[in-house]
Amino acid sequence: MDTPTSDRFAELRAPAHWQAVDFISDLHLQASEPATFECWLHYLQRPPAERADALFILGDLFEVWVGDDLLQAALPPTGTQHSADHGFWRRCAEALHAHGQHTPVYFIHGNRDFLLGPAGLSACGMHGLSDPTVLAFLGQRWLLSHGDALCLDDTDYMRFRAMVRQPDWQQAFLAQPLAEREAIARGLRTQSELRKRGLANDPTLWADVDATAAKDWLRRGAASTLVHGHTHRPAQHELGDDLRRVVLSDWDALAHPPRAEVLRLDARGFHRLPQPLSGHERQTLGC
């Protein structure tokens, strides 16, 4: 979705019985990183007493999504990388759908999974939201976004984003065979990883959310707090004029130290909840 031009943002009013909601983003789930998947699965399968009343996924749940048909495609020969990937996407969809049976799951597209369409959302049991969306909850208005549309200094990405969010581009891309789309996605991921490595030694070069644009969104949404992901820089930033933005963590169970954090919002405010690693993950890390 392009940067909003309307003065009215989409709005979701929380049911009166909601007492707590959870936010996650930037898990970048992929078959080649099972530890992060298992940590996320453990979060989804918590006992009822530990659950929030709703889960909001603010983009980049998946490392890549090349079309909803990957969930229905016949599995390639067992033992191939494509077989592992396709089976993995189905496991993710099944886990989300099971969670959605007792806890509503809302989803905002990220820069890696913006092609997740109606069929994919339905298979995952998720409700799609516009970017941004205002959440009316606990007597306040909270502005939710993936965050990439506000990284205005990343001009190369903003040009790319404007292109791939066009309906004509998406229609042409999705018309290609699934194998070709997967090959294109692998090439783009390689380019992205090379770029990140080039910037790794100087975090000041990473584009961040533009504060002026964030404040403009908050005023247009009549909200005081923006909750977003994308930048992988978990923090709270005071923007002045009683406005702020709260940034979600990315997830990487094999990082040192591991990163796997849920942001919970209830009547007491925000709480960052690190997710415990499973026994298998601890063994992998040598804990």
N, C-alpha and C positions, 0 to 999 in steps of 0.2 A: 504494500500500500504506500502511496506517495505521502509526503509530508502534508498534514491536513491543512486545508485552506478555509474550511468552514469555521465560523465562530462557535459552533455547537459541536461538542464531542459526544460520542456515544456514551451512554450511561447505563450502569448496572446497579440496581438497588438491591442490597442484601436483604434476605428475609429477616423478619424480626427475631427469629430464634437463633440466628448466627451469633456466636460469642468469640470465635477465633477463626482466622484464615491464614493459610500458608502461601508463601511465594517462593518459587525456585526459577532458575534460568541457567542457560549455558552449561548444561550437562554434556552436550556433544556426544550423546550415546552412539556407540559403534561397536561392531562385533569384535574388533581387535583390542578393545579395552574392557574386558569382562568385569574387572574389579569395580569400576564405577557403576556398571549396570547392576551388579549384585548389591552394592550399597544403596542404590536408588530403589531396587526391589524390596530391600529390607525396610526402607522408609514407607513404601506403599503398603506393606503388610503388617504395619504396627497394630497392636490391639486397639479396640475402639476408644478406650480411655485416653489414649495418647494422640488421637487424631484431632485435627481442626475440622471446622464445619465446611470448608471448601479449600480446594487447591487451585492456585493460579500459576500457570507456567508461562513465563514472560519471554518465550522465544529461545531458539537454539537448544531445544530438547534433544534434537538429533543432530549429529555431525553433518549429515547431508540428507536431503529428501528429493528424489528425482521424479516423483509422480506417485499418485495413489495406486497405480496399477502394480507396483512392486509387491503389494500385499496379496494380489490375486494371481500373480504370474506363477507358472509352473516352476518348481524348484529345479535349478540346474543340477548336473550330476553330483552326487554326494562326494564330499571331500574337496570340492573346488571352493575358491574364495567366494564366488557368487552364491553358492549354496549356503555357505555360512552367513553371508550378509542377509539374504532373503529370509532365512529362518530366524535371524535375529530380529528383523523388523517386525515379524509376526509375533515374536515373544513380547516385544515392547507393546504392541497394540493389545495383546491379550491381557498384559498386566495392567495397562491403563483402563481397559474396559472393565476389568474386575473391580478396580478401585472406584470407578465411577458408579458402580452399582450401589455403593453406600455413601460416597462423598462426591459431590459435583466437582468436575475438573474443567477449568476454563483455560483457553490457550490463545496467546498472541504470537503471531509469526515472528521468527527471527530472521537473520540474514542467511542462515544455513537451511532452514526448513520452511521458507516462504511458499514453496510449492505444495505444501500439505493442504489438500483441498477438501471439499465436503465429504467425499467418500472416505478419505483417510481419517478425518475428524470423527465420522460416524463409527468407523471400525475401532477407533481408540476410545470411544465413549466420551469425547471431549466437546465442549461448547466453544466455538470460535468467537473471538472478540476483535473489534477494530483496534488499530493502533493509532492514537491512544484511546483508552476507555477510562471514564470516571467511575470509580467504585464508591457508592454511597453506603457507608458502613459506620456504625458506632456514632452516629450523629455528625460525621465529618465526610468530606469528599477527598478521595485519594486518586491521584492520576497515575494510571498504569501504562507502561510502554516497554517495548524491548529496549529502546534507547538509541538504536543505530541512526534513526532519522535526525537525531540531534547532534551527531558528531560532524558538524559542518566543516571543520578544518581538514577532514579526511576527504579531500576533493576527488581523488581518484575513485575511492569507494562510492562517494555520493553520485558520481556519474554512472558507475556500474549499477548502483541500486536503482537509479531512475530508469535505466534501460530494462533490467530484468523484472521490474514491477509492472511493465507495460503489458496489457492483455495480449497484444499481437505477438510480443516476444515469447510470452509463456505458452501461447497456443502453438507457435512454431516449434518451440523446444519440446513440448509434450507430444508433438506429432512424430518425433523421431523414435526409432526402436529403443526399447528399454536398455539394451546393452550399450548403445551409442551414448545415451544420456548418462549412464554410469561411467563410461570412459571420460566424458567431458567433465563430470563432477570430480573424478580422481585427479584430472589435470588441474582443475581450479584449486583443489585442496592442496596439491603439491606447491603451487604458486603461493598460496596463502601461508603455508608453513615456512617456506623460504623467506618470505617477507617478514614473518614474525621473528625468525631467527636473526635476521639482519638488524631488527630493532631491539633485540633482547638485552643488549648491553647498555641501552640508553632509554629507559622508560619515558623520559620526558618527550620523546619523539612520538609516542603513541597518541593518537587523536582521542580527545575526551569530549564529553557532552558540553556543548556551548551553553554557558550559564545564562546569557541573555535570552537565548531561544527557549531554554527550560523555564525561565520565569514567565516568558510570554505564554507558553502552553499552560502553565499553572493559572495564570490570570484568566485566560480564556475558558479554562475548565472550572473556574471558581473553586479551585483546590489549593491547599497550602503545601502538600507533600507529593512529590513525584517519586514513584518506585520503578526502578528499571534495572536491566542487566546490560549485556553486550560488552562492557568495557573490562570486565574481569577485575575490577578494583573495588571490592566491598568497602563501603565507608558511608558516612553521612556528611553531607555538605550543606552548610548554611548559606543561602543565597541572598540573604537580606530581605527586608520587608516581611519578616515572619514566614518566608518561603524556604523550602529545603528539598533536597533530593536524597534518596536512600538507594544505595547501589547493592545489588545482589552479588553473591559470590559465584564463580564458576565451580565446576566439580571435576576433580581428578583424584581418585582414590589412591593412586600410586605416586602422587607427588610427595615431596618431603618438605614440610609435613603434609599429610593428606588434606585435600580441600573437598568438603561435601557439607554444605550448610543450607539449612532451611531458615527463611525469615518468617517468623510468626508475628501476627498483629492481633492483639486483643485489647481489652479495656485498659490494660496497664501500659500499652505502647508496643514498640517493636522489641523482639527478642531474637537473637541469632542462635540457632540451635545446630551445633555440629553433629553430624550423623555418625554413629558408631560404625566401625568396620566389622564385617562378618569374620568368623574364625578363619575362613579361607583367605580373606584379604589380609588379615594380620599375619598369617603364615607366609603369604607371598612377600610381605614387607619385612619379614624376619622379626616380627614383634613377639 
